[in-house]
Amino acid sequence: MAEFPAIALMSELGFRPTEIIFLGMLWHNQRIHKQILNKLIEKVRDIELTMKHFS
């Protein structure tokens, strides 16, 4: 557990293993969605710049 101090802390605070796993899954899912959203924003910016260039 040394490489994941947050997990040890949550255990000490009384979180059950299933709750820790669930919170970890939510955090990971949020991280993936943020990466996808950032890529989408970059694509939209590229399209806007291309449209301005041709206007």
mmCIF file as Biopython writes it, N, C-alpha, C and O atoms, coordinates in Angstrom:
data_model
#
loop_
_atom_site.group_PDB
_atom_site.id
_atom_site.type_symbol
_atom_site.label_atom_id
_atom_site.label_alt_id
_atom_site.label_comp_id
_atom_site.label_asym_id
_atom_site.label_entity_id
_atom_site.label_seq_id
_atom_site.pdbx_PDB_ins_code
_atom_site.Cartn_x
_atom_site.Cartn_y
_atom_site.Cartn_z
_atom_site.occupancy
_atom_site.B_iso_or_equiv
_atom_site.auth_seq_id
_atom_site.auth_asym_id
_atom_site.pdbx_PDB_model_num
ATOM 1   N N  . MET A ? 1  ? 0.811   -1.206 0.000   1.0 0.0 1  A 1 
ATOM 2   C CA . MET A ? 1  ? 0.000   0.000  0.000   1.0 0.0 1  A 1 
ATOM 3   C C  . MET A ? 1  ? 0.852   1.268  0.000   1.0 0.0 1  A 1 
ATOM 4   O O  . MET A ? 1  ? 0.317   2.368  -0.135  1.0 0.0 1  A 1 
ATOM 5   N N  . ALA A ? 2  ? 2.147   1.132  0.147   1.0 0.0 2  A 1 
ATOM 6   C CA . ALA A ? 2  ? 3.009   2.307  0.251   1.0 0.0 2  A 1 
ATOM 7   C C  . ALA A ? 2  ? 2.941   3.167  -1.003  1.0 0.0 2  A 1 
ATOM 8   O O  . ALA A ? 2  ? 3.051   4.391  -0.921  1.0 0.0 2  A 1 
ATOM 9   N N  . GLU A ? 3  ? 2.760   2.541  -2.166  1.0 0.0 3  A 1 
ATOM 10  C CA . GLU A ? 3  ? 2.718   3.340  -3.389  1.0 0.0 3  A 1 
ATOM 11  C C  . GLU A ? 3  ? 1.378   4.048  -3.585  1.0 0.0 3  A 1 
ATOM 12  O O  . GLU A ? 3  ? 1.263   4.916  -4.451  1.0 0.0 3  A 1 
ATOM 13  N N  . PHE A ? 4  ? 0.367   3.692  -2.798  1.0 0.0 4  A 1 
ATOM 14  C CA . PHE A ? 4  ? -0.938  4.328  -2.870  1.0 0.0 4  A 1 
ATOM 15  C C  . PHE A ? 4  ? -1.365  4.807  -1.481  1.0 0.0 4  A 1 
ATOM 16  O O  . PHE A ? 4  ? -2.218  4.178  -0.854  1.0 0.0 4  A 1 
ATOM 17  N N  . PRO A ? 5  ? -0.793  5.901  -0.993  1.0 0.0 5  A 1 
ATOM 18  C CA . PRO A ? 5  ? -1.125  6.348  0.367   1.0 0.0 5  A 1 
ATOM 19  C C  . PRO A ? 5  ? -2.591  6.732  0.537   1.0 0.0 5  A 1 
ATOM 20  O O  . PRO A ? 5  ? -3.123  6.654  1.644   1.0 0.0 5  A 1 
ATOM 21  N N  . ALA A ? 6  ? -3.246  7.144  -0.539  1.0 0.0 6  A 1 
ATOM 22  C CA . ALA A ? 6  ? -4.659  7.525  -0.427  1.0 0.0 6  A 1 
ATOM 23  C C  . ALA A ? 6  ? -5.514  6.319  -0.051  1.0 0.0 6  A 1 
ATOM 24  O O  . ALA A ? 6  ? -6.487  6.451  0.691   1.0 0.0 6  A 1 
ATOM 25  N N  . ILE A ? 7  ? -5.153  5.148  -0.561  1.0 0.0 7  A 1 
ATOM 26  C CA . ILE A ? 7  ? -5.922  3.941  -0.240  1.0 0.0 7  A 1 
ATOM 27  C C  . ILE A ? 7  ? -5.774  3.601  1.235   1.0 0.0 7  A 1 
ATOM 28  O O  . ILE A ? 7  ? -6.753  3.265  1.902   1.0 0.0 7  A 1 
ATOM 29  N N  . ALA A ? 8  ? -4.543  3.689  1.745   1.0 0.0 8  A 1 
ATOM 30  C CA . ALA A ? 8  ? -4.318  3.419  3.167   1.0 0.0 8  A 1 
ATOM 31  C C  . ALA A ? 8  ? -5.089  4.413  4.030   1.0 0.0 8  A 1 
ATOM 32  O O  . ALA A ? 8  ? -5.666  4.040  5.052   1.0 0.0 8  A 1 
ATOM 33  N N  . LEU A ? 9  ? -5.098  5.672  3.619   1.0 0.0 9  A 1 
ATOM 34  C CA . LEU A ? 9  ? -5.819  6.704  4.368   1.0 0.0 9  A 1 
ATOM 35  C C  . LEU A ? 9  ? -7.318  6.419  4.376   1.0 0.0 9  A 1 
ATOM 36  O O  . LEU A ? 9  ? -7.968  6.530  5.415   1.0 0.0 9  A 1 
ATOM 37  N N  . MET A ? 10 ? -7.869  6.053  3.215   1.0 0.0 10 A 1 
ATOM 38  C CA . MET A ? 10 ? -9.300  5.750  3.156   1.0 0.0 10 A 1 
ATOM 39  C C  . MET A ? 10 ? -9.635  4.544  4.026   1.0 0.0 10 A 1 
ATOM 40  O O  . MET A ? 10 ? -10.693 4.510  4.655   1.0 0.0 10 A 1 
ATOM 41  N N  . SER A ? 11 ? -8.751  3.561  4.068   1.0 0.0 11 A 1 
ATOM 42  C CA . SER A ? 11 ? -8.973  2.395  4.937   1.0 0.0 11 A 1 
ATOM 43  C C  . SER A ? 11 ? -8.995  2.807  6.400   1.0 0.0 11 A 1 
ATOM 44  O O  . SER A ? 11 ? -9.838  2.351  7.172   1.0 0.0 11 A 1 
ATOM 45  N N  . GLU A ? 12 ? -8.056  3.675  6.774   1.0 0.0 12 A 1 
ATOM 46  C CA . GLU A ? 12 ? -8.012  4.151  8.155   1.0 0.0 12 A 1 
ATOM 47  C C  . GLU A ? 12 ? -9.250  4.965  8.511   1.0 0.0 12 A 1 
ATOM 48  O O  . GLU A ? 12 ? -9.673  4.982  9.666   1.0 0.0 12 A 1 
ATOM 49  N N  . LEU A ? 13 ? -9.831  5.640  7.520   1.0 0.0 13 A 1 
ATOM 50  C CA . LEU A ? 13 ? -11.031 6.442  7.761   1.0 0.0 13 A 1 
ATOM 51  C C  . LEU A ? 13 ? -12.297 5.584  7.821   1.0 0.0 13 A 1 
ATOM 52  O O  . LEU A ? 13 ? -13.380 6.089  8.117   1.0 0.0 13 A 1 
ATOM 53  N N  . GLY A ? 14 ? -12.157 4.297  7.540   1.0 0.0 14 A 1 
ATOM 54  C CA . GLY A ? 14 ? -13.296 3.401  7.679   1.0 0.0 14 A 1 
ATOM 55  C C  . GLY A ? 14 ? -13.990 3.019  6.388   1.0 0.0 14 A 1 
ATOM 56  O O  . GLY A ? 14 ? -15.040 2.379  6.425   1.0 0.0 14 A 1 
ATOM 57  N N  . PHE A ? 15 ? -13.430 3.394  5.249   1.0 0.0 15 A 1 
ATOM 58  C CA . PHE A ? 15 ? -14.027 2.978  3.983   1.0 0.0 15 A 1 
ATOM 59  C C  . PHE A ? 15 ? -13.848 1.478  3.814   1.0 0.0 15 A 1 
ATOM 60  O O  . PHE A ? 15 ? -12.795 0.929  4.137   1.0 0.0 15 A 1 
ATOM 61  N N  . ARG A ? 16 ? -14.873 0.826  3.311   1.0 0.0 16 A 1 
ATOM 62  C CA . ARG A ? 16 ? -14.788 -0.605 3.033   1.0 0.0 16 A 1 
ATOM 63  C C  . ARG A ? 16 ? -14.064 -0.803 1.705   1.0 0.0 16 A 1 
ATOM 64  O O  . ARG A ? 16 ? -14.044 0.102  0.870   1.0 0.0 16 A 1 
ATOM 65  N N  . PRO A ? 17 ? -13.466 -1.986 1.499   1.0 0.0 17 A 1 
ATOM 66  C CA . PRO A ? 17 ? -12.739 -2.239 0.246   1.0 0.0 17 A 1 
ATOM 67  C C  . PRO A ? 17 ? -13.583 -1.995 -1.001  1.0 0.0 17 A 1 
ATOM 68  O O  . PRO A ? 17 ? -13.079 -1.465 -1.992  1.0 0.0 17 A 1 
ATOM 69  N N  . THR A ? 18 ? -14.860 -2.375 -0.966  1.0 0.0 18 A 1 
ATOM 70  C CA . THR A ? 18 ? -15.701 -2.153 -2.149  1.0 0.0 18 A 1 
ATOM 71  C C  . THR A ? 18 ? -15.913 -0.662 -2.408  1.0 0.0 18 A 1 
ATOM 72  O O  . THR A ? 18 ? -15.984 -0.239 -3.561  1.0 0.0 18 A 1 
ATOM 73  N N  . GLU A ? 19 ? -16.014 0.124  -1.358  1.0 0.0 19 A 1 
ATOM 74  C CA . GLU A ? 19 ? -16.166 1.575  -1.520  1.0 0.0 19 A 1 
ATOM 75  C C  . GLU A ? 19 ? -14.894 2.190  -2.096  1.0 0.0 19 A 1 
ATOM 76  O O  . GLU A ? 19 ? -14.957 3.089  -2.935  1.0 0.0 19 A 1 
ATOM 77  N N  . ILE A ? 20 ? -13.745 1.703  -1.644  1.0 0.0 20 A 1 
ATOM 78  C CA . ILE A ? 20 ? -12.473 2.212  -2.162  1.0 0.0 20 A 1 
ATOM 79  C C  . ILE A ? 20 ? -12.344 1.879  -3.643  1.0 0.0 20 A 1 
ATOM 80  O O  . ILE A ? 20 ? -11.928 2.722  -4.438  1.0 0.0 20 A 1 
ATOM 81  N N  . ILE A ? 21 ? -12.703 0.650  -4.014  1.0 0.0 21 A 1 
ATOM 82  C CA . ILE A ? 21 ? -12.643 0.248  -5.426  1.0 0.0 21 A 1 
ATOM 83  C C  . ILE A ? 21 ? -13.600 1.094  -6.253  1.0 0.0 21 A 1 
ATOM 84  O O  . ILE A ? 21 ? -13.236 1.556  -7.335  1.0 0.0 21 A 1 
ATOM 85  N N  . PHE A ? 22 ? -14.813 1.302  -5.765  1.0 0.0 22 A 1 
ATOM 86  C CA . PHE A ? 22 ? -15.804 2.098  -6.485  1.0 0.0 22 A 1 
ATOM 87  C C  . PHE A ? 22 ? -15.321 3.535  -6.683  1.0 0.0 22 A 1 
ATOM 88  O O  . PHE A ? 22 ? -15.442 4.082  -7.779  1.0 0.0 22 A 1 
ATOM 89  N N  . LEU A ? 23 ? -14.776 4.146  -5.636  1.0 0.0 23 A 1 
ATOM 90  C CA . LEU A ? 23 ? -14.260 5.511  -5.756  1.0 0.0 23 A 1 
ATOM 91  C C  . LEU A ? 23 ? -13.094 5.574  -6.738  1.0 0.0 23 A 1 
ATOM 92  O O  . LEU A ? 23 ? -12.967 6.533  -7.500  1.0 0.0 23 A 1 
ATOM 93  N N  . GLY A ? 24 ? -12.250 4.554  -6.718  1.0 0.0 24 A 1 
ATOM 94  C CA . GLY A ? 24 ? -11.141 4.494  -7.675  1.0 0.0 24 A 1 
ATOM 95  C C  . GLY A ? 24 ? -11.635 4.402  -9.102  1.0 0.0 24 A 1 
ATOM 96  O O  . GLY A ? 24 ? -11.085 5.042  -9.999  1.0 0.0 24 A 1 
ATOM 97  N N  . MET A ? 25 ? -12.683 3.599  -9.317  1.0 0.0 25 A 1 
ATOM 98  C CA . MET A ? 25 ? -13.252 3.476  -10.660 1.0 0.0 25 A 1 
ATOM 99  C C  . MET A ? 25 ? -13.859 4.795  -11.118 1.0 0.0 25 A 1 
ATOM 100 O O  . MET A ? 25 ? -13.695 5.178  -12.277 1.0 0.0 25 A 1 
ATOM 101 N N  . LEU A ? 26 ? -14.556 5.496  -10.231 1.0 0.0 26 A 1 
ATOM 102 C CA . LEU A ? 26 ? -15.132 6.794  -10.586 1.0 0.0 26 A 1 
ATOM 103 C C  . LEU A ? 26 ? -14.045 7.798  -10.936 1.0 0.0 26 A 1 
ATOM 104 O O  . LEU A ? 26 ? -14.176 8.546  -11.905 1.0 0.0 26 A 1 
ATOM 105 N N  . TRP A ? 27 ? -12.972 7.817  -10.150 1.0 0.0 27 A 1 
ATOM 106 C CA . TRP A ? 27 ? -11.868 8.748  -10.402 1.0 0.0 27 A 1 
ATOM 107 C C  . TRP A ? 27 ? -11.229 8.457  -11.746 1.0 0.0 27 A 1 
ATOM 108 O O  . TRP A ? 27 ? -10.953 9.374  -12.519 1.0 0.0 27 A 1 
ATOM 109 N N  . HIS A ? 28 ? -10.991 7.169  -12.031 1.0 0.0 28 A 1 
ATOM 110 C CA . HIS A ? 28 ? -10.376 6.788  -13.300 1.0 0.0 28 A 1 
ATOM 111 C C  . HIS A ? 28 ? -11.292 7.149  -14.471 1.0 0.0 28 A 1 
ATOM 112 O O  . HIS A ? 28 ? -10.822 7.646  -15.495 1.0 0.0 28 A 1 
ATOM 113 N N  . ASN A ? 29 ? -12.585 6.905  -14.326 1.0 0.0 29 A 1 
ATOM 114 C CA . ASN A ? 29 ? -13.557 7.213  -15.366 1.0 0.0 29 A 1 
ATOM 115 C C  . ASN A ? 29 ? -13.587 8.717  -15.638 1.0 0.0 29 A 1 
ATOM 116 O O  . ASN A ? 29 ? -13.650 9.140  -16.793 1.0 0.0 29 A 1 
ATOM 117 N N  . GLN A ? 30 ? -13.542 9.515  -14.587 1.0 0.0 30 A 1 
ATOM 118 C CA . GLN A ? 30 ? -13.549 10.976 -14.735 1.0 0.0 30 A 1 
ATOM 119 C C  . GLN A ? 30 ? -12.297 11.432 -15.465 1.0 0.0 30 A 1 
ATOM 120 O O  . GLN A ? 30 ? -12.354 12.334 -16.301 1.0 0.0 30 A 1 
ATOM 121 N N  . ARG A ? 31 ? -11.168 10.811 -15.152 1.0 0.0 31 A 1 
ATOM 122 C CA . ARG A ? 31 ? -9.903  11.177 -15.790 1.0 0.0 31 A 1 
ATOM 123 C C  . ARG A ? 31 ? -9.952  10.890 -17.286 1.0 0.0 31 A 1 
ATOM 124 O O  . ARG A ? 31 ? -9.503  11.702 -18.095 1.0 0.0 31 A 1 
ATOM 125 N N  . ILE A ? 32 ? -10.499 9.732  -17.652 1.0 0.0 32 A 1 
ATOM 126 C CA . ILE A ? 32 ? -10.605 9.367  -19.065 1.0 0.0 32 A 1 
ATOM 127 C C  . ILE A ? 32 ? -11.529 10.337 -19.796 1.0 0.0 32 A 1 
ATOM 128 O O  . ILE A ? 32 ? -11.210 10.774 -20.901 1.0 0.0 32 A 1 
ATOM 129 N N  . HIS A ? 33 ? -12.674 10.679 -19.194 1.0 0.0 33 A 1 
ATOM 130 C CA . HIS A ? 33 ? -13.602 11.611 -19.831 1.0 0.0 33 A 1 
ATOM 131 C C  . HIS A ? 33 ? -12.961 12.981 -20.011 1.0 0.0 33 A 1 
ATOM 132 O O  . HIS A ? 33 ? -13.196 13.642 -21.023 1.0 0.0 33 A 1 
ATOM 133 N N  . LYS A ? 34 ? -12.160 13.414 -19.049 1.0 0.0 34 A 1 
ATOM 134 C CA . LYS A ? 34 ? -11.488 14.708 -19.170 1.0 0.0 34 A 1 
ATOM 135 C C  . LYS A ? 34 ? -10.497 14.684 -20.327 1.0 0.0 34 A 1 
ATOM 136 O O  . LYS A ? 34 ? -10.381 15.669 -21.056 1.0 0.0 34 A 1 
ATOM 137 N N  . GLN A ? 35 ? -9.780  13.576 -20.508 1.0 0.0 35 A 1 
ATOM 138 C CA . GLN A ? 35 ? -8.838  13.460 -21.618 1.0 0.0 35 A 1 
ATOM 139 C C  . GLN A ? 35 ? -9.574  13.502 -22.951 1.0 0.0 35 A 1 
ATOM 140 O O  . GLN A ? 35 ? -9.133  14.172 -23.884 1.0 0.0 35 A 1 
ATOM 141 N N  . ILE A ? 36 ? -10.685 12.796 -23.041 1.0 0.0 36 A 1 
ATOM 142 C CA . ILE A ? 36 ? -11.476 12.783 -24.274 1.0 0.0 36 A 1 
ATOM 143 C C  . ILE A ? 36 ? -12.013 14.178 -24.566 1.0 0.0 36 A 1 
ATOM 144 O O  . ILE A ? 36 ? -11.975 14.630 -25.711 1.0 0.0 36 A 1 
ATOM 145 N N  . LEU A ? 37 ? -12.515 14.865 -23.541 1.0 0.0 37 A 1 
ATOM 146 C CA . LEU A ? 37 ? -13.043 16.213 -23.718 1.0 0.0 37 A 1 
ATOM 147 C C  . LEU A ? 37 ? -11.944 17.167 -24.177 1.0 0.0 37 A 1 
ATOM 148 O O  . LEU A ? 37 ? -12.184 18.002 -25.049 1.0 0.0 37 A 1 
ATOM 149 N N  . ASN A ? 38 ? -10.754 17.060 -23.612 1.0 0.0 38 A 1 
ATOM 150 C CA . ASN A ? 38 ? -9.646  17.919 -24.026 1.0 0.0 38 A 1 
ATOM 151 C C  . ASN A ? 38 ? -9.274  17.678 -25.483 1.0 0.0 38 A 1 
ATOM 152 O O  . ASN A ? 38 ? -8.983  18.630 -26.206 1.0 0.0 38 A 1 
ATOM 153 N N  . LYS A ? 39 ? -9.277  16.423 -25.926 1.0 0.0 39 A 1 
ATOM 154 C CA . LYS A ? 39 ? -8.984  16.116 -27.329 1.0 0.0 39 A 1 
ATOM 155 C C  . LYS A ? 39 ? -10.057 16.705 -28.238 1.0 0.0 39 A 1 
ATOM 156 O O  . LYS A ? 39 ? -9.747  17.236 -29.304 1.0 0.0 39 A 1 
ATOM 157 N N  . LEU A ? 40 ? -11.315 16.611 -27.820 1.0 0.0 40 A 1 
ATOM 158 C CA . LEU A ? 40 ? -12.413 17.170 -28.601 1.0 0.0 40 A 1 
ATOM 159 C C  . LEU A ? 40 ? -12.279 18.687 -28.713 1.0 0.0 40 A 1 
ATOM 160 O O  . LEU A ? 40 ? -12.501 19.251 -29.784 1.0 0.0 40 A 1 
ATOM 161 N N  . ILE A ? 41 ? -11.921 19.342 -27.627 1.0 0.0 41 A 1 
ATOM 162 C CA . ILE A ? 41 ? -11.734 20.796 -27.636 1.0 0.0 41 A 1 
ATOM 163 C C  . ILE A ? 41 ? -10.613 21.179 -28.591 1.0 0.0 41 A 1 
ATOM 164 O O  . ILE A ? 41 ? -10.737 22.161 -29.323 1.0 0.0 41 A 1 
ATOM 165 N N  . GLU A ? 42 ? -9.515  20.416 -28.594 1.0 0.0 42 A 1 
ATOM 166 C CA . GLU A ? 42 ? -8.411  20.689 -29.519 1.0 0.0 42 A 1 
ATOM 167 C C  . GLU A ? 42 ? -8.871  20.573 -30.968 1.0 0.0 42 A 1 
ATOM 168 O O  . GLU A ? 42 ? -8.523  21.412 -31.800 1.0 0.0 42 A 1 
ATOM 169 N N  . LYS A ? 43 ? -9.650  19.538 -31.272 1.0 0.0 43 A 1 
ATOM 170 C CA . LYS A ? 43 ? -10.141 19.345 -32.641 1.0 0.0 43 A 1 
ATOM 171 C C  . LYS A ? 43 ? -11.032 20.507 -33.070 1.0 0.0 43 A 1 
ATOM 172 O O  . LYS A ? 43 ? -10.924 20.994 -34.195 1.0 0.0 43 A 1 
ATOM 173 N N  . VAL A ? 44 ? -11.913 20.951 -32.174 1.0 0.0 44 A 1 
ATOM 174 C CA . VAL A ? 44 ? -12.801 22.070 -32.494 1.0 0.0 44 A 1 
ATOM 175 C C  . VAL A ? 44 ? -11.984 23.331 -32.740 1.0 0.0 44 A 1 
ATOM 176 O O  . VAL A ? 44 ? -12.275 24.081 -33.672 1.0 0.0 44 A 1 
ATOM 177 N N  . ARG A ? 45 ? -10.968 23.575 -31.921 1.0 0.0 45 A 1 
ATOM 178 C CA . ARG A ? 45 ? -10.104 24.749 -32.133 1.0 0.0 45 A 1 
ATOM 179 C C  . ARG A ? 45 ? -9.410  24.679 -33.488 1.0 0.0 45 A 1 
ATOM 180 O O  . ARG A ? 45 ? -9.318  25.679 -34.200 1.0 0.0 45 A 1 
ATOM 181 N N  . ASP A ? 46 ? -8.919  23.484 -33.841 1.0 0.0 46 A 1 
ATOM 182 C CA . ASP A ? 46 ? -8.268  23.321 -35.142 1.0 0.0 46 A 1 
ATOM 183 C C  . ASP A ? 46 ? -9.237  23.620 -36.279 1.0 0.0 46 A 1 
ATOM 184 O O  . ASP A ? 46 ? -8.875  24.281 -37.253 1.0 0.0 46 A 1 
ATOM 185 N N  . ILE A ? 47 ? -10.463 23.136 -36.154 1.0 0.0 47 A 1 
ATOM 186 C CA . ILE A ? 47 ? -11.470 23.382 -37.192 1.0 0.0 47 A 1 
ATOM 187 C C  . ILE A ? 47 ? -11.784 24.870 -37.273 1.0 0.0 47 A 1 
ATOM 188 O O  . ILE A ? 47 ? -11.905 25.418 -38.370 1.0 0.0 47 A 1 
ATOM 189 N N  . GLU A ? 48 ? -11.920 25.539 -36.112 1.0 0.0 48 A 1 
ATOM 190 C CA . GLU A ? 48 ? -12.201 26.976 -36.111 1.0 0.0 48 A 1 
ATOM 191 C C  . GLU A ? 48 ? -11.072 27.752 -36.772 1.0 0.0 48 A 1 
ATOM 192 O O  . GLU A ? 48 ? -11.326 28.671 -37.551 1.0 0.0 48 A 1 
ATOM 193 N N  . LEU A ? 49 ? -9.834  27.395 -36.472 1.0 0.0 49 A 1 
ATOM 194 C CA . LEU A ? 49 ? -8.698  28.083 -37.088 1.0 0.0 49 A 1 
ATOM 195 C C  . LEU A ? 49 ? -8.668  27.853 -38.593 1.0 0.0 49 A 1 
ATOM 196 O O  . LEU A ? 49 ? -8.363  28.770 -39.355 1.0 0.0 49 A 1 
ATOM 197 N N  . THR A ? 50 ? -8.981  26.643 -39.023 1.0 0.0 50 A 1 
ATOM 198 C CA . THR A ? 50 ? -9.016  26.333 -40.448 1.0 0.0 50 A 1 
ATOM 199 C C  . THR A ? 50 ? -10.112 27.135 -41.140 1.0 0.0 50 A 1 
ATOM 200 O O  . THR A ? 50 ? -9.900  27.658 -42.234 1.0 0.0 50 A 1 
ATOM 201 N N  . MET A ? 51 ? -11.284 27.236 -40.510 1.0 0.0 51 A 1 
ATOM 202 C CA . MET A ? 51 ? -12.386 27.991 -41.099 1.0 0.0 51 A 1 
ATOM 203 C C  . MET A ? 51 ? -12.048 29.474 -41.176 1.0 0.0 51 A 1 
ATOM 204 O O  . MET A ? 51 ? -12.381 30.127 -42.165 1.0 0.0 51 A 1 
ATOM 205 N N  . LYS A ? 52 ? -11.394 30.019 -40.151 1.0 0.0 52 A 1 
ATOM 206 C CA . LYS A ? 52 ? -11.004 31.429 -40.178 1.0 0.0 52 A 1 
ATOM 207 C C  . LYS A ? 52 ? -9.968  31.680 -41.261 1.0 0.0 52 A 1 
ATOM 208 O O  . LYS A ? 52 ? -9.965  32.733 -41.898 1.0 0.0 52 A 1 
ATOM 209 N N  . HIS A ? 53 ? -9.092  30.707 -41.465 1.0 0.0 53 A 1 
ATOM 210 C CA . HIS A ? 53 ? -8.047  30.848 -42.475 1.0 0.0 53 A 1 
ATOM 211 C C  . HIS A ? 53 ? -8.645  30.918 -43.881 1.0 0.0 53 A 1 
ATOM 212 O O  . HIS A ? 53 ? -8.157  31.666 -44.728 1.0 0.0 53 A 1 
ATOM 213 N N  . PHE A ? 54 ? -9.691  30.146 -44.127 1.0 0.0 54 A 1 
ATOM 214 C CA . PHE A ? 54 ? -10.308 30.118 -45.449 1.0 0.0 54 A 1 
ATOM 215 C C  . PHE A ? 54 ? -11.368 31.195 -45.640 1.0 0.0 54 A 1 
ATOM 216 O O  . PHE A ? 54 ? -11.852 31.383 -46.756 1.0 0.0 54 A 1 
ATOM 217 N N  . SER A ? 55 ? -11.738 31.903 -44.584 1.0 0.0 55 A 1 
ATOM 218 C CA . SER A ? 55 ? -12.772 32.940 -44.706 1.0 0.0 55 A 1 
ATOM 219 C C  . SER A ? 55 ? -12.205 34.220 -45.252 1.0 0.0 55 A 1 
ATOM 220 O O  . SER A ? 55 ? -12.934 35.197 -45.420 1.0 0.0 55 A 1 
#
